[in-house]
Amino acid sequence: MSLHPPTATDESIRFAYWVPNVSGGLVVSKIPQRTGWDAPYNRRLAQIAEEAGFDYALTQIRFTAGYGAEYQHESVAFSQDLLSATTKLKVIAALLPGPWNPTLAAKQIATISHLSEGRIAINLISGWFSGEFRAIGEPWLDHDERYRRSEEFIRALRGIWTQDDFTFRGDFYRYTNYTLKPKPVDPQPEIFQGGSSRAARDMAARVSDWYFTNGDTPEGIRAQVDDLREKARANRRSVKVGVNAFVIARDTEEEARAVLQEIIDQADPDAVKAFGHEVKNAGKASPEGEGNWAKSTFADLVQYNDGFKTNLIGTPDQIAERIVALKEAGVDLALLAFLHFQEEVAYFGAHIIPRVRALEAQRGRRAQAA
């Protein structure tokens, strides 16, 4: 297969990577990693990802240590640092209602929008870790109330960014004739959110631009996509979908599977079980009684967002085929994590993205012919 395929089009699947701005990488494992959480490592990683063909980077927000992540850099400030080191990459800053309110977020992101020529976006986290909220003295709301607050947060953000004399009367946020200047540059910052509960998908259908879901099979993802898009159409909106995946690309599938097994074998069992306890409790608190991690095994939970389930583990050809299958299931963006980020992001750009683009072009030609 040619490794010089057509460049991405509007219909191409896009790629993002998790920024390792917290220690421990993206697995709850003691396996040695050549991944750093410090600023110099991440600046260089952002440049590598940009050169490799990645479209987005997603910074993480944590306020308390746990699950192998003892150190954490704040997401918005860290996002701006990565933007200053790059020229094309878009950075998605994670925000958490409670510690943030829409007033602060609107002003921060509007300023960064000007500094970066519009390359900033946000990922609004409704929250799943009650212990973190208790530790920092923030009220812990019921499951659907957290999503109701997040929806108000987004409605307030959009109003502040697009209107003068903005007035809003919500249960969580209120504004009276508020005008923010400067507003973000156009187009407005994209708004991402995650979740897999009914409340999460309904909220995305009403107010978000992007919906992130945990790792899953193409069949499992298609069910969520179909449900989400039906709801969005009812609201006369469209929502794009991103899926989490952990990538292990090696010369043979056996080598890749051996790395996966080593990650799981060296997992920190206490940290994995504690993480599983928190996230499964958060899901059980939803009206339908399950959330993102409801069916996750111990091995799944070694990767925070079920990234092993997406099965981007094998040779470059296998991984490219599976990415295109995700696209055909309705995925618009693959949000990726790696064991050794710098080297493996570069490898992904050199050996997998070209294969994906070639497969997309090939299938596009077949569709036209049909």
Buried (B, 14 or more C-beta within 10 A) or exposed (E): EEEEBEEBEEEBBBBBBBBBBBBBBBBBBBBEBEBBBEBEBBBBBBBBBBBBBBBBBBBBBBBEBBBBBEEBBBBBBBBBBBBEBBEEBBBBBBBBBBBBBBBEBBEBBBBBBEBBEBBBBBBBBBBBBBEBBEEEEBEBBEBBBBBBBBBBBBBBBBBBBEBEEBEBEBEBBEBEEBEBEEBBBEEBBBBBBBBBBBBBBBBBBBBBBBBBBBBBBBEBBBEBBEBBBEBBEEEEBEBBBBBBBBBBBBEEBEEBBEBBEBBBEEBBEEBBBBBBEBBBBBBEBBEEEEBBBBEBEEBBBBBBBBBBBBBBBBBBBBBBBBBBBBBEBBBBBBBBBBBEBBEBBBBBBBBBBBBBBBBBBEEBEEEEEE
